[in-house]
Amino acid sequence: MCRQIYCIHFQSYSVTIAQSDNRFQIPLFFFRSLLCSLQPQELSDMAAHFSLCFQIAVMFLCCTVCCTGISCRNEAGEPVDWFIIYKLPRYKIGEVGSGVDYMYLDSSVENWQMSKFMVNTSQGAIANTLNQLYMGKAYKSNSSVYALYNDAPPILDYVQGYGHTKGVLLFDRSQGFWLSHSIPHFPSFPERGYLYPSSGKVNGQTALCVTYQYEQFLRIAKQVAYLYPRFYNCSVSAAFAEDLPQLAQLCEGSKPTLASDKRMEQLFSIKGDKFVSFVKSEHYVEDIYTGWAAQALHADLLVESWQRQGHDLPSNCSLPKHTMNIKRIQLPGSVMFRSYHDHSKWCVSQAYEDQVTCVGDLNREKPQLWRGGGLICSFNPLIYKAFRQLVNCHVNTCVKQEINVTHLQGVLWAWTKEAICKKYKRCGVS
């Protein structure tokens, strides 16, 4: 029989439980997940061994946490409307880091916060969010939908043809989250629990998580179809298939039929924050930043993406709204790194008054013009301020199509003479 627990103390990130002769500490997210995974009879049996104090605490947590819907979770495991993490690259200018430290941002903080956790541990915002799938055993439930997708999935071999996109969907009839990220070989299969790949340590990475009501996932499903993601682990039960035919098809391994080659959709988080999703299929053979997003958003964009020498697209000013490549990032403080070591994909409006920030899937490079992918854009001034300040250096020398004015005049004059000749039948007369 278990010894009686007479004291329990809840802290920001952990639970301290004291027995008569010792005390021990466990992560708060683990304690919550354990409680939420137990059946009522199991909770009742367990409570018989515990003090009244502990029973009250369990009841409180079950009401405030277990009854909370599926959502993005912050560093303390609490529900949030959205969060963004920026994992820092291992190789920075003038220093070599761990490759697993990251900055955190949500609506409750005014600027990037360096996390006290490492991204390869089972604590922190991403782990807390995904543990709703892993530890809550949602992947075994028919009352929710989930999908893990990545063009470079963990364990499995790489397969050509899928969109260059990575993310997680988890929701039920009430609400859930869409986590969009840039990390290859992530996340792990549910049966294995939360694992961060060693390959994800070298370069910088980003992840955006937004909590949505169920109705928004009907729109998101249509957007995801254009991405043509590689669903390497998923579940869309028959109860959801009629509402979400695109996700059901992708989960079965088939490719949904598309009405066009690109699609834009407005989405609203559970607290009403507006996001705009841009998605393109492989048939839209254009740079999503220059050819579409910048023009649709009516903003010149500064774009950060993984730029490998010989593959990257130059800054482009050929259309009314321009895109310029970011070359160097500076974190709050003095730490800097180059785009070459940054696998993240994001952009901000060059003009502060536009207040546009997008986090996406695609690099500005030629091979990815033929790939499906997307952007999730925000007009939140807090998000814009956080990203805009990171731009330390960008290339504002643009490639424009050169027009030879003399040649153009000659072409026009020749066309005019031909038209006069045909109309008045006076060919040869100057």
Phi, psi and omega in degrees: 000142179292144174288147185289135177267126185249353180211138177220134184231122181264128176245183184301318187236002185209168176238126176257123181245126182250133172252184185298328185236359177199174176219153178216159186237134177231152179299141182298320181298324180292318179298316180296314182298322178298313181298316184291337182273348182278145174281158181308318181292324178294320177296319180296316179296319181294322185294335181298336182268355188249161179288166178300321179303313183291321180298320179296319180296319179297316180299320180296314181294322180295324180285323186268337184246306185296330179276352177288137183290170176298130183199167168297144181239141181277191183298333180266002181085011181269149181296139175224158180292317178201159169210160176227136171241149175234101178283131186276146178290159178290321184260108176253169179289114177087001179202158176242124182258193182280334183082004180232004176274153183209158174260149185233143179216133167213183187291347183271351180242151185270347182203173177305137175243127176290123184290147175279352181256166172255146185291343180266014174250166184273028174232159183108173190298312183294315180297316179300321181291312183287336180293346172294330176276313186287303187274333177281354179059032178298335181290348177259003186257141175272359181267005178217163178245139173215154176209129171253125181225145181192131177292340175235078186287164176291145174071310187288156177288153178287137180236129180288155170108339180278163177293154178274080189208148186218137179177184180219136171241134173210121181199162173235198183290349181260303185194180178177196182227155170240114178255116178250130186215178183241014191267114175295153176061034184212146357273175182286164176297144185306322182296339183267350182077185184286121176222138176251131185288144177295332179292343181273006182275327192293307186263162172292150180216155174233157174213133177242126176241131178230136177268129181231155170284163185304319183302328180290333180289340173294326176282318181299322180301321179292324178292316182299327180301324180290330179294332189046065182282158175271100176283105181264349174202127187196166174206117174232097185290165181301331181295337181254346189299324181293321178286328190232060184298327181295316180293322178298318179295315180297322180292330178278352179095008179257164185255121181294151174282135183251147180277340181206189180260356176203162183205142177238141182215135173276136178233150179232126179295172184296337177258010172093008178287134184273133173231150176239126180259123172254126177226143178227148174269178179291347181278346174269093187268071180215160171288116185299331181286309184282308188288338187229295190301310182301319182288319181290326180273353180055048183213137168290135187245139169260121190246128173252122175207168182290115186246104177266135184302131180093346181247337189287150175273140179287163173304146191228124178238025186282344180247169183306321177251137192256160172233133181233135183284134171278137182248335184214138181249138175237122180282161173307120188114223184235006182280130180230154172210161184265156180300333179301331180258015184238112181271000179287162179224112179205166177210157176226154175292140178293319180278129183298329183290341180284329173056039182255133173224134177231141173241132189218197187251331196253142171275156173275080178214153189302314182300334184273000171296333182261019182243148171288151180175177184204180175225145170243115188251145182233152175244018181286122183297332179293316179294318180298314180300318182297317182279322185298325182290345181283341184286111180261326182206132175223158182266112181257012173273112188258157175267117177246151177285119181284133179246124177274104186297318181299316179296319180297318179298320179297318179297316180296320180293320178296319179295321180295316180297321180295320180295319179295319180302313182292324185283316186254359180052043180241049181293144179090348179269124183277000000 
